[in-house]
Amino acid sequence: MVQVDVFWAYGFGASLALAAGPQLTRLKKPLESRFFVWTVLFLALCWSPTGMLLLIRHPSWETMQAAENFSSMHEFLVLAFGITNITQGILGFWVGMKLLQCGKYYLANLNWMLGYFGMFFILVYGWDGLGYDRFFYDRDMVTGSPAWTPGVGTGGTIMGTAVAAWHFITSSVAMTLYLDGVYLLPPFAALMFLWHSAALAERGRPVTFWGYGPILLISYLVAVFAVSLGAAIFSAVVVNYIGSLFGVGNHIARGLGQVPADTAAHIASYLVGLPAALAVLWFTVLKPGGLVNRVLSPWCLDRAAPQAGSVNGAPAQP
């Protein structure tokens, strides 16, 4: 989606910087290295085209129901979408590189997770509290389907959301997403494993794909779908609760004009709720040495100690 892909791009770029690890930090000109070149090529040739495919085939969904069709979008919006899918990834790579240069491996992990958190928070809550309702409405499921209106996707209930999610997995949007995944994820996974395993080998801890690859994969997926998504859902709940205290009102009713809209209170709910939620998360699960730090330990070369699948020699790298 246009509104979330800039965060996802950031996460991709930051992840690839993390995978390169100390190999990247030793270089005098890291932004002229093969790691940066491969990252830009991945962003330009793999990541950006998948977003453009979704924008062309499903313009309403890809813009979170903001655009009626592709031709209704301003030309500069389309250009900006393609450009930021690359530039934000470069930014994520640069920030991750700077953290690694300071030896902050755990913070470098949190850096890429920040991109996923931003992506998931917008998908779950968005700018109007209805991100999930926008996400699960596929206007292309039925020819001539009406434009999205608040509540039409899920009804605003837990059961309605579950039903909508079940139908969504076989929707036309989902089919395009699966195609994108087949095209996008293998090269990303290959770069992540090859670079990280090479960094391990340099430290005298060479690994095999089948011996350590699953550990890296599980660690990454848990960080994405349990930690980042869980943090986004928790933050959405906190922001929603703060909004209720501030008198924001039901999001669907407000979107339909059934209750007065209080924009100031709605903005305040984000300004208060997000820092509060992130503070709670930091002191409970995110702080150094905590639960999330242990989950990410395979990617933290300052503390990772792989045991499985060790072999002599380093794996090949792109």
DRENDREN-281748 format. One record per residue (C-alpha): residue number from 1; residue in three letters; z, x, y. Coordinates in steps of 0.5 Angstrom, whole numbers. Layout:
<rs>
 resi resn    up  east north
  NUM  ala     Z     X     Y
...
</rs>
This chain:
<rs>
 resi resn    up  east north
    1  met     0     0     0
    2  val    -2     2     7
    3  gln     6     2     9
    4  val     8     6     3
    5  asp     3    11     1
    6  val     5    15     7
    7  phe    12    16     4
    8  trp     9    17    -3
    9  ala     5    22    -1
   10  tyr    11    26     2
   11  gly    14    25    -5
   12  phe     8    28    -8
   13  gly     7    34    -3
   14  ala    15    35    -3
   15  ser    15    35   -11
   16  leu     9    40   -12
   17  ala    13    45    -7
   18  leu    19    44   -11
   19  ala    15    46   -18
   20  ala    12    52   -15
   21  gly    19    54   -13
   22  pro    21    62   -12
   23  gln    14    63   -13
   24  leu    12    60    -7
   25  thr    18    63    -3
   26  arg    16    70    -4
   27  leu     9    70    -1
   28  lys     8    72     6
   29  lys     3    67     8
   30  pro     5    61     3
   31  leu     1    56     7
   32  glu    -5    61     5
   33  ser    -3    61    -3
   34  arg    -6    58    -9
   35  phe     0    53    -9
   36  phe    -2    50    -2
   37  val    -9    50    -4
   38  trp    -8    46   -10
   39  thr    -3    41    -7
   40  val    -8    40    -1
   41  leu   -14    39    -7
   42  phe   -10    34   -11
   43  leu    -8    30    -4
   44  ala   -15    30    -2
   45  leu   -19    29    -9
   46  cys   -14    25   -13
   47  trp    -8    22    -9
   48  ser   -12    19    -3
   49  pro   -18    16    -7
   50  thr   -13    12   -11
   51  gly   -11     9    -4
   52  met   -18     8    -2
   53  leu   -20     4    -8
   54  leu   -14    -1    -7
   55  leu   -15    -2     0
   56  ile   -23    -4    -2
   57  arg   -21    -8    -8
   58  his   -15   -11    -5
   59  pro   -14   -11     2
   60  ser    -9   -16     3
   61  trp    -4   -13    -2
   62  glu    -5    -6     0
   63  thr    -3    -8     7
   64  met     3   -12     5
   65  gln    -1   -18     6
   66  ala    -2   -16    13
   67  ala   -10   -16    13
   68  glu   -14   -22    11
   69  asn   -20   -18     8
   70  phe   -23   -11     9
   71  ser   -27   -13    15
   72  ser   -21   -15    19
   73  met   -18    -9    19
   74  his   -19    -4    25
   75  glu   -24     2    23
   76  phe   -18     7    26
   77  leu   -13     4    21
   78  val   -18     5    15
   79  leu   -19    12    18
   80  ala   -11    13    19
   81  phe   -10    11    12
   82  gly   -14    16     9
   83  ile   -12    22    14
   84  thr    -4    20    13
   85  asn    -5    20     5
   86  ile    -6    28     6
   87  thr    -2    30    12
   88  gln     4    27    10
   89  gly     3    30     3
   90  ile     3    37     7
   91  leu     9    35    11
   92  gly    13    34     5
   93  phe    10    41     2
   94  trp    12    44     8
   95  val    19    41     9
   96  gly    20    43     1
   97  met    18    50     2
   98  lys    23    51     8
   99  leu    29    48     4
  100  leu    27    53    -2
  101  gln    26    59     3
  102  cys    33    58     4
  103  gly    35    57    -3
  104  lys    37    50    -3
  105  tyr    34    47    -9
  106  tyr    38    41   -10
  107  leu    36    39    -3
  108  ala    29    41    -4
  109  asn    30    35   -10
  110  leu    33    30    -5
  111  asn    27    32     0
  112  trp    22    29    -5
  113  met    26    23    -7
  114  leu    27    21     0
  115  gly    19    20     0
  116  tyr    20    15    -6
  117  phe    26    12    -3
  118  gly    22    10     3
  119  met    17     8    -1
  120  phe    21     3    -5
  121  phe    25     1     0
  122  ile    19    -2     4
  123  leu    17    -5    -3
  124  val    24    -8    -4
  125  tyr    26   -10     3
  126  gly    20    -8     8
  127  trp    21   -10    16
  128  asp    22   -17    15
  129  gly    27   -17     8
  130  leu    21   -20     4
  131  gly    18   -14     2
  132  tyr    19   -16    -6
  133  asp    15   -23    -4
  134  arg     9   -19    -1
  135  phe     9   -14    -7
  136  phe     9   -20   -12
  137  tyr     3   -24    -9
  138  asp    -4   -22   -11
  139  arg    -8   -26    -7
  140  asp   -14   -24   -12
  141  met   -11   -27   -18
  142  val   -14   -34   -17
  143  thr   -21   -34   -13
  144  gly   -20   -37    -6
  145  ser   -12   -37    -6
  146  pro    -9   -38     0
  147  ala    -6   -32     5
  148  trp     1   -30     3
  149  thr     6   -34     7
  150  pro    14   -33     6
  151  gly    17   -35    -1
  152  val    10   -36    -4
  153  gly    10   -30    -8
  154  thr    17   -31   -11
  155  gly    21   -37    -8
  156  gly    26   -32    -6
  157  thr    30   -33   -12
  158  ile    32   -28   -18
  159  met    29   -32   -23
  160  gly    22   -33   -19
  161  thr    22   -26   -18
  162  ala    22   -25   -25
  163  val    17   -30   -27
  164  ala    13   -27   -21
  165  ala    14   -20   -24
  166  trp    12   -22   -31
  167  his     5   -25   -28
  168  phe     4   -19   -24
  169  ile     3   -14   -30
  170  thr    -3   -18   -32
  171  ser    -6   -19   -25
  172  ser   -12   -16   -22
  173  val    -8   -11   -17
  174  ala    -4    -9   -23
  175  met   -11    -7   -27
  176  thr   -13    -3   -21
  177  leu    -6     0   -21
  178  tyr    -7     2   -28
  179  leu   -14     5   -27
  180  asp   -11     9   -21
  181  gly    -5    12   -25
  182  val   -10    14   -31
  183  tyr   -14    18   -26
  184  leu    -8    21   -21
  185  leu    -2    22   -26
  186  pro    -5    27   -31
  187  pro    -7    32   -26
  188  phe     0    31   -22
  189  ala     4    32   -28
  190  ala     0    38   -30
  191  leu     1    42   -24
  192  met     8    40   -24
  193  phe     9    43   -31
  194  leu     5    49   -30
  195  trp     8    51   -24
  196  his    15    50   -26
  197  ser    15    53   -33
  198  ala    11    59   -30
  199  ala    17    60   -25
  200  leu    22    59   -31
  201  ala    18    65   -34
  202  glu    19    69   -29
  203  arg    26    69   -29
  204  gly    26    71   -37
  205  arg    26    63   -39
  206  pro    19    62   -42
  207  val    19    55   -45
  208  thr    14    51   -49
  209  phe    11    44   -47
  210  trp    13    40   -53
  211  gly    20    44   -52
  212  tyr    22    43   -45
  213  gly    16    38   -42
  214  pro    20    32   -44
  215  ile    26    34   -41
  216  leu    23    35   -34
  217  leu    19    29   -35
  218  ile    25    25   -37
  219  ser    29    28   -31
  220  tyr    24    27   -26
  221  leu    23    19   -28
  222  val    30    18   -28
  223  ala    30    21   -21
  224  val    25    16   -19
  225  phe    26    10   -22
  226  ala    34    10   -23
  227  val    36    14   -17
  228  ser    31    13   -12
  229  leu    29     6   -14
  230  gly    36     4   -15
  231  ala    38     7    -8
  232  ala    33     3    -5
  233  ile    35    -4    -8
  234  phe    43    -2    -6
  235  ser    41     0     1
  236  ala    36    -7     1
  237  val    43   -11    -1
  238  val    47    -7     4
  239  val    42    -8    10
  240  asn    41   -16     8
  241  tyr    49   -17     8
  242  ile    50   -14    15
  243  gly    44   -18    17
  244  ser    48   -24    15
  245  leu    54   -22    18
  246  phe    50   -21    25
  247  gly    47   -28    24
  248  val    40   -26    22
  249  gly    39   -32    17
  250  asn    35   -33    11
  251  his    29   -29    11
  252  ile    24   -34     8
  253  ala    27   -39    13
  254  arg    26   -35    19
  255  gly    19   -33    17
  256  leu    17   -40    16
  257  gly    20   -42    23
  258  gln    25   -46    20
  259  val    31   -42    23
  260  pro    31   -38    30
  261  ala    29   -31    30
  262  asp    34   -26    33
  263  thr    30   -20    33
  264  ala    36   -16    36
  265  ala    40   -17    30
  266  his    35   -16    25
  267  ile    34    -9    28
  268  ala    41    -8    28
  269  ser    42    -9    21
  270  tyr    37    -3    19
  271  leu    41     1    24
  272  val    48     0    21
  273  gly    46    -2    14
  274  leu    42     4    12
  275  pro    46     9    15
  276  ala    52     6    11
  277  ala    49     5     5
  278  leu    46    12     5
  279  ala    53    15     6
  280  val    56    11     1
  281  leu    51    14    -4
  282  trp    52    21    -2
  283  phe    59    21    -3
  284  thr    59    17   -10
  285  val    53    20   -13
  286  leu    48    24    -9
  287  lys    53    30    -7
  288  pro    52    37    -9
  289  gly    55    38   -16
  290  gly    55    30   -17
  291  leu    51    26   -22
  292  val    45    26   -19
  293  asn    45    34   -18
  294  arg    46    34   -26
  295  val    40    29   -27
  296  leu    36    34   -23
  297  ser    39    40   -26
  298  pro    32    42   -30
  299  trp    28    42   -23
  300  cys    34    47   -20
  301  leu    32    54   -21
  302  asp    39    56   -18
  303  arg    42    53   -24
  304  ala    37    50   -29
  305  ala    38    54   -36
  306  pro    33    51   -41
  307  gln    35    52   -48
  308  ala    29    48   -52
  309  gly    23    51   -54
  310  ser    24    58   -51
  311  val    18    63   -53
  312  asn    15    69   -51
  313  gly    10    70   -45
  314  ala     9    65   -39
  315  pro     4    59   -40
  316  ala    -2    59   -36
  317  gln    -3    56   -29
  318  pro    -8    54   -25
</rs>
